[in-house]
Amino acid sequence: MDIGDRLRGIREEKNLSQGDVEERSGLLRCYISRVENGHTAPSVETLEKMARALGMPLYQFMYDGPEAPAGSGDAAHSDDWGTSGKDGRFMNRLRQSLAKMSEHDRALLLSLAEKIPHRKKGDRNGEARLKKGEAEPGR
């Protein structure tokens, strides 16, 4: 998924110009253009600003299904997730950690996160080898 194309599509769907998003988010119009054209990748904090400027919850940048994904709460409170309490603290820590990472490290993290759902059960940290009685490497 290209986040720039997604951002442009949502912005145009809401009949907003890049200038409108600039005014609402505090981000420069030239930066918004660079994101939409795929020249730069925004941080999570920047995506939050863009989501607020477009009047939508952050998860919708990554999710394009007809309904909210499971676990996102009901429609009345779906954009409250991650703003307070335990979820808010988690999002704040995640945002700070991602901001410190290089672009290469963020790409590596995303690649690993994409592979997790495809992992076979019991294949974490060599657990499958241990269950079969095979020795751990280096022992």
N, C-alpha and C positions, 0 to 999 in steps of 0.2 A: 504494500500500500504506500502510495506517495502522499505524504502529509500535506505537501504544497497543493497538489490537485484537490485533495479533500477540503482544505481550507478555502480555496478559490470557489469550489462548487457550493459550499455552504454559504459563503459570503454572497455569491451571486444569487443563490436561491432566496436569500433574505433581502435582496435588492439593496445591498450595501456596497459602497465604494471602498477602496483602500483607505481613502481619507476618513470615511466614517469609522472604520476600525481603528485608525490612528488616533482619532479623537477619543474614542471610548476606551482604548487600551493603554494609551500613553506610549505605544511603540511607534517608531518612525515609519512613514509610508514606504521609504526605500527598503527598510528591513522586511516589511510585510511582502513587498514585491519579490525580494530575494528568496524568502521562504516559499512563496507560491510558485516560483520558477525553479525550485529545487537547487538553488545555489548555496543554501545554508540550512542547517537542521536546528530547529528551535529546542530550547531546554524545556523541561516539564513546567517550570515556572512561567516561561513565556507562553506555552500552550494554555496554561490556566488563564493568563491575561486575555488571550485571543478568545477562549471559550466564553469568558465573562462578557467580552465585548460583543460577541455574537448571541448572547443570551441563551446559552446551552450548557449542559453539564460536560465536563472534560472527557468522560468516557466516549462521547459521541464522535470525537475525532478519530478514534480507533475502531469504532463499532458502527456498522451501517445497516443493521437489521431493522425490521419494521417495529419491533418492540424493544423495550429495555432488556438488557441481558439479565439472566437469573442472578439474584443476589444484589441487584442494584437498588432495591427498595421500590416502593410504589411511586407512581408518577409525581405525586405531590411533594415527595421528599427526595427524589432521585438526584437532584443537584446539590443536596446537603452532605452527601457522603464525602468524607475526607476533610471537612471544614472544622470539626471540633472533636473533642474526646480522643479516644484511643486511635481512631482512624485519622484524625487530624494530625496527631503526633507522628503516626507512621508516614503520612504523606509528606510532612515537613522533613523528616529524616531522609526519606527517599529523594525528595527534591534537592536537599543539600548534597547528598552523596552523588547524585547524577550530575550536578553542576560542577563537581570537582573532577569528574572523569573526562578523559580525552574522548574525542569522537571515535577513535579506534576502539577504546575500551567499552563505550556505549554500544557500538556495533557488535562486539564480542558478547556482551551481556545479553543483548537482544537475541543473538543467534543461539545462545545456550537456553534462554527462556523458551524459544520456539521448539527446541528439541525435547523439553521436559514432558509434554503430553504424549510423545511418541516412544518414550522409554518403556521398556518391559518391566513389569512388576517385579520387585525384588532385585533390580539391577543397580541399586544405589551403592556407591562406594565398594563395589566388589562383593556385596552380600550374596549374589547368586553363586559366585565362585566358592565362597566359604560354605554355603549350604551343600554344594556338591562334593565338598571335602578337598578341594584343590587348595594348595598353599598360597598364601599371600605373596605377592612379589617382594623380593628383598628379605625373605625369612628363610 
